[in-house]
Amino acid sequence: MTCINGWITHRSLRQAPPTAFAGAWALSWLLCGCSYAQPTLRISAPIDGTAVHPGDSLHVTVEASPPGELPHVVLGGAGPSPGGLGLFFSSGDPPYQFIVPIPRAIAPGSYQLTALGTGPRTGRTPVASRPITVVVERAGDPVRLEVFPSTISEGPGIKLPLQVTGVFADGQKVDIKLSTKTTYVSDNPRVVTIDPKSVVNTLAPGSAKITVSNGKTRVEIPVVVSAPKQ
């Protein structure tokens, strides 16, 4: 008995009844460990965590394995800006090459690039690559921060997102709420907390201060949490 390309060959199989042949065929996969592996996609460039600036162009390479199994590949980037980094379609043969322009007015923050591919054997479910993170940030720090609301007065149990705008030296106003350089700190976390996505959570009566920073620029937001009305 010999395993060749996923089949067990034996002279006796030539005269074997159909049921025996089917059983031998199934056994061949078990003994040989042969199966059609699902095609895969991998973003080989740039590396995870690459930083870019608005106005740059990002070169992305996507490898397919086996190379001919996924002839249709798209690349998409999700993130803070509506529409993310956009959607891009492959052309040519693998490894697929994409050029992703970074819009000048894009919101700073972390974006995830993912490649999706389809082929004759993928059916209706596309094959997805492991996503990589691309960090988009402006080269300089804002000269001023505008935060809304500028003061908070609420009762306990309120969740409130802050809107954070950075005013830069060229006069451009940019949403930097989800920038990797924007930080949020509460000086009294028993009264109020704030998460990295700028959501304020009032907890207990008292006063506190939230500091919003980006680079060397910062602004303080006074917070008063009142006692629940009886």
N, C-alpha and C positions, 0 to 999 in steps of 0.2 A: 504494500500500500504506500503510495507516494503523494505528497502534497505539492501541487503545481498550480500557482496563480489562484489559490483559493479553492481548488478542487482536489478530491481524493480519487486517484485513478487505481483501478484494479480490474483485472481481466474478467472477474466474475460479475462486475457491474454491467457488462455488455449484455448479459442474459438475464439480469435481475428484473423482477417485476417492478411496475411503477412505484408501488408503495415502498419497496426496498430501496429503490433509487432515490426517492425523496428523503428517506431517512438517512441514507449515506450522504446526500447533499448537505443536510442540516448538520450532520456530525462533522463534515469537513470544515465548516466554519468554526466549530468549537475546538477542533484539534489544531487547526492551522492558525487560529486567531486572526482570520482574514475578514475584513469588512470594509465597506466604503466609508472612509472618514469624512466627517462634515468639513466642507471647505472653510478656511479661516481667512480673516483679514487682520492686518497689523499695521498701525501707524509707526513707521520706523524713524521718521523725522518730521518735525523737530522733537527734542526730548520733552518729557513731561515736565511742566513747570516753566517752560520758556516764557520770557518776558518780552513784550513788544510795546511800541508806542503808537498812538493814533497817527495814521498816515503811512505807516510801514506796510510792506508786503511780506506775507508769511509763506514760505515754500514748504509744502507738505508732501511727503512720500508715503504711499500706502502699498504694502506688499500683500499679494494674494497667494494662497497655497491650497491646492495646486494652482499654478498660474492661470490655466485656462478654464477653471471651474466657475469663476465669477466675472463674467465679461461686463456686467453693468454695476458700477460702483458710484455712490454719491458720498459727499463729505458735508457734514453739517456742524455748525457751532452754536451751542446754546449758551445764554448768559444774561447779564443784567439788562442789556439793551433789547428793545423789541426787535424780534427777528434774529437776535444773536449776531453771529458772524456771517450768516447767510448760508446758502445751499449751493454746492458746486458739483458738477457732473464730470465723470471721467471721460477721457478720450485717449486713444492709442492703446498700447498693450501694457500689461503690468511689468514692473511696478508702476502704479499710477502716480502721476505728478499733478499737483494742484497748486495754484497761486491764489492765496486768500488776502485780498486787500483789507486793511484795517481802517474803517472809516474815521475821518478826523473828528467827527462829532459823537463818537461812540462813548457810552458810559464806562468809566473805568471799573475793573473788577476781574473776577475769574470766569473764564469761558471754557466750556468743554467741547472738544472736537471729537466726533465719532464718525467712522466710515461704515456705510451699509452697502452690502452687495447682494445681487441676485444672479442666479444662473439656472441652467436646465434642471438641476437636482435640488434646488432650494425650495421649490414650491412657492407658496404665498408668503412664507416667513423669511424675511431677509436675514443674512448673516451680518452680525454687528461686530466691529472691532472693540477692543478695550479702549475706552475714552482716554484722552490726555487733556491736561489742563494747560491753557494758555492765559497768562496774566497780562492784561492790558492796563497800562498806567501812563499818564502824562509824564514828560521828562522832569518838569518842575513842580514845586509845591504851590498850592493856592495862596494868594496873598490875603484872602478873606474867606470866612465861612459864613454862610447864611443857613440858619437852622429854623425849621418850622415844625411845631410851635416853639416860640422862644422862651416860654414859661409854661409850666404844667401845674394845674390845680385840679385834682380829681380825688375820688374816693378809692378805697381798696378794690382790687380785682379788675382793674382796667388795663387793657393792652392797647398801646398807642404807638404807631410807627412814626419815627421822625423823618422829615424830608431834609436832606443835607445837600447843599449846593456849594461848590467851590468856585470862587471868582479868581481867575488867573491873571497874570501880568498883562496878557494881551487883551484883557477885557472879556474873554469868553467865560460864560457860566456853564458849569458842567455838573451833572448829577454824580456825586461821589459817595452816595450812601453805601454802596457795596464795594467801594474801592478797597483793595487789600491794605492800603495805607491809612484808611480811616479807622479810628479806634473809639470805643465808647466805654466810659468808666463811671460807675456810681460811687459816691463817697459814703453812702449809707445803704448797703444792700439789704438791710432789714426793712427799710422803708420802700425802696424802689430798685429794680434791676433793669438792665438793658442788654439785649443779646447782640451778637455781631451783625445782625441784619437790621439793626436800629430800632427794634421793637421794645418799647418801654413797658414794664409790668409793675403796676403799683401794688404793694403788698400790705402795708400797715400804716396807721396814722403817724405822721411826723413830717419832718422836712429833710430834704437831701439836695444834692447837686450832681448833675450829669455833665461830664466833660467830654466834648466831642473834639477829636484832634485829627489832623492830617498833616504829616510832616511837622513843621514848626508852628503851624497855625492851629489855634484852638478857640473854642467858645464854650461858655458854661451856661447850662440850662437850669434855673431854679425849679425845684419840685416841691409842692406841698400836697401831702395826702391827708385829706380830712377824715375825721371819724364818721362811720356810717350813721345816717340819721335814724333815730329811734322812732 
